[in-house]
Amino acid sequence: MKILIIGGNGTIGKTVSSHFSKKHDVLIAGRHSGDITVDITDSQSIESMFKSAGKIDAVVCIAGDAKWAAFDSMSEEDFYIGLKSKLMGQVNLVRIGREYLNAGGSFTLSTGILADYPVDFTTSAAMVNGGIHSFVKAVCLELKNGARINVVSSGLVEDAVEKYEAYFPGHNPIPMKKVINGYVKSVEGKSTGEIIRMYDNC
């Protein structure tokens, strides 16, 4: 397959990209590096990315920002960071990318455990993740040409423990192999409309 991975050089993305590269043709898109550059907050940038990539068999997004902060400190604009980047960025990847997806192709989006088990300072991130879950469950009913869509929702991954463990007291880190398997299930499997939860402590 020809797979386009947005965020393929990130903490999770580089491991997922390396795995798929063993038997597929992988194109990496990123904000500052990769085979193609893209800003997922900008629809024109997304369109340019797909034009550069050409027809593809699978789109995997492991990118998107949302602000982590105390609810009392957050402005309306702070919430729009996550709405425009992680939520609408991924929605637009599907909305625009369906025209470039080969018949029977797939979209795989990314969220995280906060959709189901939020922690302090994650009002915006949890809201965005939950919105993506609902989007995937609904849009799978309307995609054409056999296109599939799923979302991988991971807990705290092992490779990010040092950076985030203080936010997730008592959470068991998720091995990267388990996270990779979530993306493999979506890309190489047959399911659609599925929230692939990779948690082991809840």
Residue pairs with C-beta under 8 A, 6 or more apart in sequence:
1 24
1 25
1 57
1 58
1 187
2 24
2 25
2 27
2 55
2 56
2 57
2 58
3 20
3 24
3 25
3 26
3 27
3 56
3 57
3 58
3 59
3 60
3 187
4 27
4 29
4 49
4 50
4 53
4 56
4 58
4 59
4 60
5 13
5 16
5 17
5 20
5 26
5 27
5 28
5 29
5 60
5 61
5 62
6 29
6 30
6 38
6 40
6 49
6 59
6 60
6 61
6 62
6 63
6 93
7 13
7 29
7 30
7 61
7 62
7 63
7 64
7 110
8 14
8 16
8 17
8 26
8 28
8 29
8 30
8 34
8 60
8 62
9 17
9 28
9 30
9 33
9 34
10 30
10 62
10 63
11 157
11 159
11 160
12 62
12 110
12 154
12 157
12 159
12 160
12 176
12 179
13 28
13 62
13 63
15 159
15 176
15 179
15 180
16 60
16 62
16 179
16 180
16 183
17 26
17 28
19 180
19 183
19 184
20 26
20 60
20 183
20 184
20 187
27 34
27 35
27 36
27 53
27 56
28 34
28 35
28 36
29 35
29 36
29 37
29 38
29 49
29 53
30 37
30 38
30 63
31 37
31 38
31 39
31 40
31 63
36 49
36 52
36 53
37 45
37 49
38 45
38 46
38 48
38 49
39 45
40 46
40 61
40 63
40 64
40 85
40 89
40 90
40 92
40 93
41 84
41 85
41 88
41 89
43 92
43 96
46 89
46 92
46 93
46 96
46 97
47 96
50 56
50 96
50 97
50 99
50 100
51 100
53 100
54 100
55 100
55 101
55 102
56 100
56 101
56 102
56 105
57 101
57 102
57 104
57 105
57 106
58 105
58 106
58 107
58 108
58 187
59 93
59 94
59 97
59 101
59 105
59 106
59 107
59 108
60 107
60 108
60 183
60 186
60 187
61 89
61 90
61 93
61 107
61 108
61 109
61 110
62 110
63 86
63 89
63 110
64 82
64 85
64 86
64 87
64 89
64 90
64 110
64 128
65 81
65 82
65 85
65 86
66 81
66 82
66 85
66 86
66 124
66 125
66 128
67 74
67 78
67 79
67 81
67 82
67 124
67 125
68 121
68 122
68 124
68 125
68 167
69 78
69 121
69 124
70 120
70 121
71 123
74 123
74 124
78 124
79 124
79 127
81 124
82 124
82 125
82 127
82 128
83 128
86 125
86 128
86 129
86 132
87 128
87 131
87 132
87 135
90 109
90 110
90 132
90 135
91 132
91 135
93 107
93 109
94 107
94 109
94 139
94 149
97 107
98 143
98 144
98 147
101 107
101 145
101 147
103 145
103 146
103 147
104 145
104 146
104 147
104 148
105 145
105 146
105 147
105 148
106 147
106 148
106 149
106 150
106 186
106 187
106 192
107 147
107 148
107 149
107 150
108 149
108 150
108 151
108 152
108 183
108 186
108 187
109 132
109 136
109 149
109 150
109 151
109 152
110 151
110 152
110 153
110 154
111 128
111 129
111 132
111 133
111 151
111 152
111 153
111 195
112 125
112 129
112 153
112 154
112 155
113 153
113 154
113 155
113 156
113 171
113 197
113 199
113 202
114 122
114 125
114 126
114 129
115 126
115 129
115 130
115 132
115 133
115 153
116 153
116 197
116 199
116 202
117 199
117 202
118 125
118 126
119 167
119 168
120 167
121 167
122 167
129 153
132 151
133 151
133 153
133 195
136 149
136 150
136 151
136 193
136 194
136 195
137 193
137 195
139 149
140 148
140 149
140 192
140 193
141 193
143 149
143 192
148 186
148 190
148 191
148 192
149 192
149 193
150 185
150 186
150 191
150 192
150 193
150 194
150 195
150 196
151 186
151 194
151 195
151 196
152 179
152 182
152 183
152 186
152 196
152 198
153 195
153 196
153 197
153 198
153 199
154 174
154 179
154 182
154 198
154 199
155 168
155 171
155 172
155 173
155 174
155 198
155 199
155 200
155 201
155 202
156 164
156 165
156 168
156 171
156 172
156 173
156 174
157 173
157 174
157 176
157 179
158 173
158 174
158 175
158 176
159 176
161 173
165 171
165 173
170 201
171 201
172 200
172 201
174 198
174 199
174 200
178 198
178 200
179 198
181 198
182 196
182 198
185 191
185 196
186 194
186 196
